[in-house]
Amino acid sequence: MLLKLVNPRPALLTIQRALCAAGVLVALVLAWQGLKLEQGQPVAAIAARLPVAALSNSGSQPAPVDFVPTLPQVADPDGTIRFATRLSEGLSVTIAQIQSRPVSTSKQAFGRVQYDLRLHGDYADIKSLLAGVLSKFPGLSLERLTLHRSDVSSAVAASDVDATVELVQLLAPAAAH
């Protein structure tokens, strides 16, 4: 005798699937927002920790922030280079080359100074050096970063890398001040 198993409640199965999909969606939103779901925590407590933008579906953008007043009027490439060199001495990073060059602009455009660096050292220390330099100088940003592992066959130097870095510092337009 052949028994045929039939689910008498297909609507219940559909509801279960929908609830499962909703749970996955909530977990993804929480992970995206960097929040940790703790067992037994009420949904209202989780929603209170989410930014309003994540809860609304209005698509409205936050008001733009005028960053021009935070930019320096004049660059100090020598000071930037000195700071990076001093910072690298406390880390296991060797600066093989560092150059700066201004990029000429009109009075209405942002001024720019480009810094080209070639670094060698521990990956984590190169990351710390770049973080320190970027946080110290307003308007300085990472334009390009290329990493190459120094020696893939050596287990000792597994975290040693060669880095080519291009940083750009924006300067306030002369017309802004």
C-alpha positions in Angstrom: 0.0 0.0 0.0 1.4 3.4 -1.0 0.7 6.2 1.3 0.7 9.7 0.0 1.7 12.4 2.4 -0.2 15.6 1.8 0.1 18.7 3.9 -3.4 19.6 4.9 -2.4 23.2 5.6 -0.5 24.7 2.6 -1.3 28.2 3.9 0.5 27.4 7.1 3.6 26.4 5.2 3.5 29.6 3.2 3.2 31.6 6.4 6.1 29.8 7.9 8.3 30.5 4.8 7.3 34.2 5.0 8.2 34.4 8.7 11.5 32.8 8.0 12.3 35.2 5.2 11.3 38.1 7.4 13.7 36.8 10.1 16.5 36.6 7.7 15.8 40.1 6.5 15.8 41.5 10.1 19.1 39.6 10.7 20.7 41.2 7.6 19.5 44.7 8.6 20.9 44.2 12.1 24.2 42.9 10.7 24.4 45.8 8.3 23.8 48.3 11.1 26.4 46.5 13.3 23.9 45.6 16.0 23.9 42.5 18.0 20.7 40.7 18.7 20.6 39.3 22.2 18.3 36.4 23.1 15.0 37.5 24.7 15.5 41.2 23.7 12.2 42.8 22.8 11.9 44.0 19.2 11.1 47.6 20.4 14.6 47.7 22.1 16.3 46.7 18.8 14.3 49.2 16.8 15.2 52.0 19.2 18.9 51.3 18.5 18.5 51.5 14.7 19.1 54.8 13.0 15.9 56.5 11.8 17.2 56.3 8.2 17.3 52.5 8.4 13.7 52.3 9.5 12.2 54.8 7.1 11.7 54.1 3.5 11.3 57.7 2.4 14.5 57.8 0.5 15.2 61.3 1.8 18.9 62.2 2.0 20.4 63.9 5.0 21.2 67.6 4.7 24.7 68.1 3.1 27.4 69.3 5.4 29.7 72.1 4.3 33.2 70.7 4.7 35.0 73.7 3.1 35.5 75.6 6.4 37.4 72.5 7.7 39.9 72.6 4.9 43.3 74.3 5.3 44.0 77.3 3.1 47.6 76.4 2.6 49.3 73.1 2.6 52.3 72.2 4.8 53.8 69.3 2.8 57.0 69.4 4.9 55.0 69.1 8.1 53.0 66.2 6.7 56.1 64.4 5.6 57.8 65.0 9.0 54.7 63.7 10.8 54.5 60.5 8.7 58.3 59.9 9.1 58.1 60.3 12.9 55.0 58.1 13.1 56.7 55.4 11.0 59.7 55.3 13.4 57.4 54.0 16.2 56.0 51.3 13.9 57.7 48.5 11.9 57.3 50.5 8.7 60.1 51.7 6.4 59.3 54.7 4.1 61.3 53.9 1.0 60.1 57.0 -0.8 57.9 60.0 -0.1 57.2 62.9 -2.4 54.7 65.7 -2.5 53.6 67.9 -5.4 51.1 70.7 -5.5 48.5 70.6 -8.3 47.7 74.0 -9.6 44.1 75.2 -9.7 42.1 78.3 -10.3 40.9 80.6 -7.5 37.4 78.9 -7.6 38.6 75.3 -7.5 39.9 73.3 -4.6 43.7 73.3 -4.2 45.3 69.9 -4.2 48.6 68.5 -2.9 49.4 64.9 -3.9 51.7 62.7 -1.8 53.2 59.6 -3.2 54.7 57.0 -0.8 56.3 53.7 -1.1 56.2 51.8 2.2 57.5 48.4 3.4 56.6 46.7 6.6 54.0 44.9 8.6 50.5 45.2 7.2 48.9 46.2 10.5 51.6 48.9 11.1 51.2 50.3 7.5 47.4 50.5 8.2 48.1 52.3 11.5 50.5 54.7 9.8 47.9 55.6 7.2 45.2 56.0 9.8 47.3 58.3 11.9 48.3 60.5 8.9 44.8 60.6 7.5 43.3 61.6 10.9 45.9 64.3 11.6 45.5 66.4 8.5 42.1 67.8 7.4 41.2 67.3 3.8 43.7 64.5 3.4 42.3 61.4 1.7 43.4 58.1 0.3 43.4 58.2 -3.5 45.1 54.9 -4.3 46.6 52.0 -2.4 48.4 49.0 -3.8 49.7 46.2 -1.6 52.0 43.4 -2.6 53.2 40.7 -0.3 56.9 40.9 0.0 57.8 37.2 0.1 55.1 34.6 -0.2 57.5 31.7 0.5 58.7 33.0 3.8 56.6 32.1 6.9 58.5 34.7 9.0 57.5 37.6 6.7 53.9 36.5 6.2 52.5 39.9 7.1 55.2 42.0 5.5 54.0 44.0 2.5 55.1 46.6 0.0 52.6 49.4 -0.3 52.4 52.1 -2.9 50.2 54.9 -1.6 48.7 58.0 -3.2 47.2 60.6 -0.8 45.5 63.8 -1.8 45.0 66.8 0.4 42.3 69.2 -0.6 42.8 72.9 0.2 40.0 75.5 0.5 39.5 77.6 -2.7 40.9 81.1 -2.4 37.4 82.4 -3.2 36.0 80.7 -0.1 37.9 82.8 2.4 
